[in-house]
Amino acid sequence: MKSSPTTALMLTGGGARGAYQAGAVKAIVEIVSEAQLTNPFPIIVGVSAGAINASYLASHVNRLNSAVQRLVQMWSTVHTSNVFRHDLFSMSGLGLRILTDLAFGGFYRNKLSQSLLDTKPLWRLLERGFSSEGLKANVESKILRAFALTAVNYTTGESETFFTGDPSIQEWTKSRRLGRRCDLTTKHVMASASIPLLFPPVEINGHFYADGSMRNYTPLSPAIKMGAERILVVGVRQNSHCKFDRTPVRPSFGRMLSLALNSILMDGIELDTERFSRINKTVSMLPKAAATSLRPIDLLNLSPSEDLGEIAYEEAHHLPCLVQYFVNGLGNDKEASDLISYVLFEPPYTRRLLKLGYEDVRDQKSEILKFYGL
């Protein structure tokens, strides 16, 4: 009997938008379980907020249905206070320090600020959900072929993929990107999810790392390096042009920051998906006897049917008061809607995203079954 192709689940970045992925994964697991497929993700890859979801799934994949339910529960009850501190002392203190650094940086070079937010609460949230021992056990039992997270090294500027998995998987070195085998910990998850400017860099073995979406020009590559023959991508940006009102106006700082974060967190996966489509088309046109290292990779890209920025705009009033105050300083909610969509860690927003992710995937049940050959 011919074995089925090895499938990788790829979860992209997007801050609070990660709730959409949890809802989508819940639907995927339900659909394949109904078709008697018990291990749909032997390879799991995550970056940025996707690293949080991926790490949770990978360390509990031996009890996948239960893991998905707990992941959904986490996103449905999360609050801003579980991710970063937003009390007056913390936020005003960081703000004053940044102003001081800008004015007197030359006198305090060893104490310069590194982020706008204090993310100690997120560390605690990750430590409750991610289990390095569970991850190791799943790899050793071969339930999981491989798990990988990507972060950017501030010193070298390289995109580094930290992975664990089957002994046959080799480390790799490419232009500005490399793969390192290691024992993954909460530090690696936090490093991959540390949105630049907003979240502080994370130190690992003397180097400082930030969100893996930066400089991640080929986000699908790690999955292929680890043996994926087909890749299921769950993104967090609507593929079609959104219908949200974008009347040309002079951009506020909030709008500029939103576009910068969109470029960092989401453009890479979309460009790489287009590249793969071209490669697959090229390979399909080659004669069967042609000598080439290229091979077709089945790719299914799941993305929101609605603009998550528009949903964030509708739910922006649920932001904590002090966070809302600072956002207002960047521009109105409409201009800063994409930025808000990354930091709105509140149930009214995340539950809408969970529901949307679940319904979007259930609506594509036939495509999911076809992708898995079921």
C-alpha positions in Angstrom: 0.0 0.0 0.0 1.4 3.4 -1.0 2.0 5.7 1.9 0.4 9.2 1.9 2.6 12.2 1.2 4.2 13.8 4.3 2.1 16.9 5.2 3.4 20.1 6.9 1.2 22.6 8.7 2.6 26.2 8.3 1.3 28.9 10.6 2.2 32.5 9.8 2.4 35.6 11.9 0.0 38.3 13.0 -0.2 39.0 16.7 -3.8 38.6 18.0 -4.8 37.5 14.5 -3.4 34.1 15.6 -6.9 33.4 17.0 -8.1 32.9 13.4 -5.6 30.1 13.0 -6.8 28.3 16.1 -10.3 28.3 14.7 -9.1 27.1 11.3 -7.0 24.3 12.8 -10.0 23.1 14.9 -12.0 22.8 11.7 -9.2 21.0 9.8 -8.8 18.4 12.6 -12.5 17.8 12.7 -12.7 17.3 8.9 -9.8 14.8 8.7 -10.9 13.0 11.9 -14.3 12.4 10.3 -12.4 10.7 7.4 -10.4 8.6 9.9 -7.1 10.4 9.5 -5.4 10.6 12.9 -2.1 12.4 12.2 -2.7 15.2 9.8 0.4 17.3 10.7 3.6 15.2 11.0 5.5 18.4 10.3 4.6 21.6 12.1 6.2 25.0 11.3 5.5 28.3 12.9 6.6 31.9 12.8 5.6 34.9 14.9 2.2 34.4 16.4 2.0 31.2 14.4 4.9 30.0 16.5 2.8 30.2 19.6 0.0 28.1 18.0 2.5 25.7 16.4 4.5 25.1 19.6 1.3 24.3 21.5 0.2 21.8 18.8 3.6 20.2 18.4 4.1 19.6 22.1 0.6 18.1 22.5 0.1 16.5 19.1 -0.2 13.0 20.7 -3.6 14.2 22.0 -4.5 16.4 19.0 -8.2 16.8 19.6 -7.7 17.8 23.2 -4.8 20.1 22.3 -6.9 21.9 19.7 -9.7 22.4 22.2 -7.4 23.8 24.8 -5.8 26.1 22.2 -9.2 27.4 21.2 -10.0 27.9 24.9 -6.8 29.9 25.4 -7.6 32.2 22.6 -11.3 32.6 23.6 -10.3 33.8 27.1 -7.1 35.7 26.5 -6.9 39.3 27.7 -4.3 42.0 26.9 -3.0 41.6 30.5 -2.0 38.0 29.5 0.2 39.3 26.8 1.7 42.6 27.8 1.5 45.0 30.8 -0.8 47.9 30.2 -0.9 49.5 33.6 -0.1 53.2 33.8 3.3 52.7 35.6 4.5 50.2 33.0 3.4 52.0 29.8 4.2 55.5 30.9 7.5 54.4 32.3 8.5 52.8 28.9 7.3 55.8 27.1 9.3 58.2 29.2 12.4 56.1 28.9 12.1 56.0 25.1 11.9 59.8 25.1 14.9 60.0 27.4 16.9 57.7 25.2 16.1 59.8 22.1 17.2 63.0 23.9 20.2 61.6 25.9 21.0 58.4 24.1 24.7 59.3 23.8 25.0 59.3 27.6 23.2 56.0 28.2 24.3 53.7 25.4 24.2 50.6 27.5 20.6 51.2 28.8 18.7 52.1 25.6 15.1 50.9 25.3 14.3 48.0 23.1 10.5 47.9 22.8 7.3 49.7 23.4 5.7 47.0 25.5 6.6 44.8 28.4 5.8 41.2 27.5 6.6 39.3 30.7 2.9 38.1 30.9 3.3 36.4 27.6 6.2 34.4 28.9 4.1 33.1 31.6 1.3 32.2 29.2 3.7 30.3 26.9 5.2 28.4 29.8 1.7 27.1 30.7 1.0 26.0 27.2 4.3 24.8 25.6 5.9 21.6 26.9 9.5 21.0 25.7 9.3 17.5 27.3 6.1 16.8 25.4 7.7 18.0 22.2 10.7 15.7 22.7 8.5 12.7 23.5 6.4 13.3 20.3 9.5 13.4 18.2 11.0 10.3 19.8 7.8 8.4 19.3 7.7 9.5 15.7 4.2 11.0 16.0 6.0 14.2 15.0 8.6 14.1 12.2 9.7 17.7 12.7 8.9 21.0 14.4 10.5 24.3 13.5 10.3 28.0 14.5 12.0 30.9 12.7 13.5 34.0 14.3 15.8 36.8 13.0 19.3 37.3 14.6 19.8 41.0 15.2 23.5 40.6 15.1 23.9 38.8 11.8 20.7 39.8 10.2 20.1 36.2 9.2 16.9 34.3 9.4 17.5 31.3 11.6 15.2 28.3 11.8 15.4 26.3 15.0 14.2 22.8 14.6 14.0 19.4 16.2 12.9 16.2 14.5 13.9 13.0 12.8 17.7 12.3 12.9 17.8 12.2 9.1 17.0 15.9 8.8 20.1 17.8 8.1 21.0 21.4 9.1 21.2 23.8 6.2 22.9 27.1 5.3 21.6 29.3 2.5 21.9 33.0 1.7 20.9 34.9 4.8 19.0 31.9 6.2 20.0 28.8 8.0 18.6 25.8 9.9 19.9 24.8 13.3 19.0 21.6 15.2 18.5 22.3 18.9 16.3 21.6 22.0 13.5 24.0 21.6 12.3 26.0 24.6 10.0 28.8 25.5 12.8 31.2 24.6 12.7 30.1 21.0 8.9 30.5 20.8 9.1 33.9 22.4 11.9 35.0 20.0 9.9 34.0 16.9 6.9 36.0 18.2 8.7 39.1 19.3 7.2 41.7 16.9 9.9 44.4 16.3 9.5 47.7 18.1 6.5 46.4 20.0 8.0 43.4 21.8 11.6 43.2 23.2 14.3 41.0 21.6 15.0 37.7 23.2 18.5 36.5 24.0 19.5 32.9 23.1 23.1 31.8 23.5 24.4 35.4 23.6 22.5 36.5 20.5 19.4 38.6 20.4 16.4 37.6 18.2 13.2 39.1 16.9 10.1 38.1 15.0 10.8 35.4 12.4 8.7 37.1 9.8 11.4 39.8 9.3 13.7 38.9 6.4 11.9 35.6 6.0 11.7 35.6 2.2 11.1 31.9 1.8 8.9 30.9 4.8 7.8 27.6 3.1 11.4 26.4 2.7 11.9 25.0 6.2 9.0 22.6 5.8 10.5 21.3 2.5 13.9 21.0 4.1 12.3 18.7 6.7 10.7 16.5 4.2 7.3 18.0 3.5 5.6 16.8 0.3 2.6 18.9 0.7 2.0 22.1 2.8 -1.1 23.4 4.4 -0.8 27.1 5.1 -3.1 29.0 7.4 -2.6 32.7 6.9 -4.3 35.7 8.6 -4.8 38.2 5.7 -7.7 38.2 3.3 -6.3 37.3 -0.2 -8.7 39.5 -2.2 -8.6 43.2 -2.1 -10.5 44.3 1.0 -13.7 46.3 0.8 -12.8 48.4 3.9 -12.9 52.1 3.1 -9.5 53.3 2.1 -10.2 56.9 1.0 -6.9 58.6 0.1 -5.9 60.8 2.9 -2.6 62.0 4.4 -1.4 58.9 6.3 -1.2 59.0 10.1 1.6 57.4 12.0 -0.8 54.6 12.9 -1.4 53.9 9.2 2.3 54.0 8.4 3.1 51.6 11.3 0.3 49.3 10.2 1.7 49.1 6.7 5.2 48.4 8.1 3.9 45.6 10.3 1.9 44.1 7.4 5.0 44.0 5.3 7.0 42.4 8.0 4.5 39.9 9.2 2.5 38.8 6.2 4.0 39.7 2.8 6.6 36.9 2.9 4.2 34.0 2.9 2.1 35.4 0.1 5.1 36.0 -2.1 6.5 32.5 -1.4 3.1 31.0 -2.2 3.1 32.7 -5.6 6.6 31.5 -6.2 5.6 27.9 -5.4 2.7 28.1 -7.8 5.1 29.1 -10.6 7.6 26.3 -9.7 4.8 23.7 -9.6 3.6 24.9 -13.0 7.1 24.8 -14.4 7.7 21.3 -13.1 4.4 20.0 -14.6 5.5 21.2 -18.0 8.9 19.3 -17.9 9.3 16.0 -19.7 9.2 13.0 -17.2 12.8 12.2 -18.1 14.1 15.7 -17.5 17.0 15.9 -15.1 16.0 18.4 -12.3 16.1 18.8 -8.6 12.8 20.5 -8.6 9.7 18.5 -7.4 6.1 19.5 -7.2 4.8 20.4 -3.8 1.1 20.3 -3.2 0.1 23.6 -1.5 -3.2 24.7 0.0 -3.4 28.2 1.3 -6.3 29.0 3.7 -6.9 32.6 4.4 -9.7 34.7 6.0 -12.8 35.5 4.0 -13.1 38.8 5.7 -10.7 41.7 6.5 -9.4 41.1 10.0 -8.4 44.8 10.2 -12.1 45.8 9.7 -13.1 43.4 12.4 -10.5 45.0 14.7 -11.9 48.4 13.9 -15.4 47.3 14.9 -14.1 45.9 18.2 -11.4 48.5 18.9 -13.5 49.9 21.9 -12.5 46.8 23.8 -8.9 47.8 23.9 -7.8 48.6 27.5 -8.2 52.3 28.2 -4.5 53.2 28.3 -3.7 51.2 25.1 -6.6 53.0 23.4 -5.2 56.3 24.6 -1.8 55.6 23.0 -3.4 54.2 19.8 -5.5 57.4 19.5 -2.2 59.3 19.6 -1.2 57.5 16.4 -4.3 58.3 14.4 -8.0 57.3 14.4 -9.1 53.7 14.8 -9.8 53.3 11.1 -6.3 54.5 10.1 -4.7 52.2 12.8 -7.1 49.3 12.3 -4.4 46.8 11.1 -2.1 47.8 14.0 -5.1 47.3 16.4 -5.7 43.8 14.9 -2.2 42.8 16.1 -2.6 43.9 19.7 -6.4 43.5 20.4 -6.0 40.5 22.7 -9.6 40.6 24.0 -12.3 38.0 23.8 -14.9 40.0 21.8 -12.3 40.2 19.0 -10.5 36.8 19.3 -13.8 34.9 19.5 -15.0 36.5 16.3 -11.7 35.4 14.7 -12.0 31.9 16.1 -15.5 31.6 14.7 -14.5 33.0 11.3 -11.5 30.7 11.0 -13.7 27.7 11.9 -16.4 28.6 9.5 -14.0 29.5 6.6 -12.4 26.0 6.8 -15.7 24.1 7.2 -16.9 25.9 4.0 -13.8 24.4 2.3 -14.3 20.9 3.5 -14.1 19.4 -0.1 -10.8 21.2 -0.7 -9.4 19.9 2.6 -10.4 16.3 1.7 -9.0 16.6 -1.8 -5.7 18.0 -0.5 -5.4 15.0 1.8 -6.5 12.6 -0.9 -9.5 11.5 1.3 
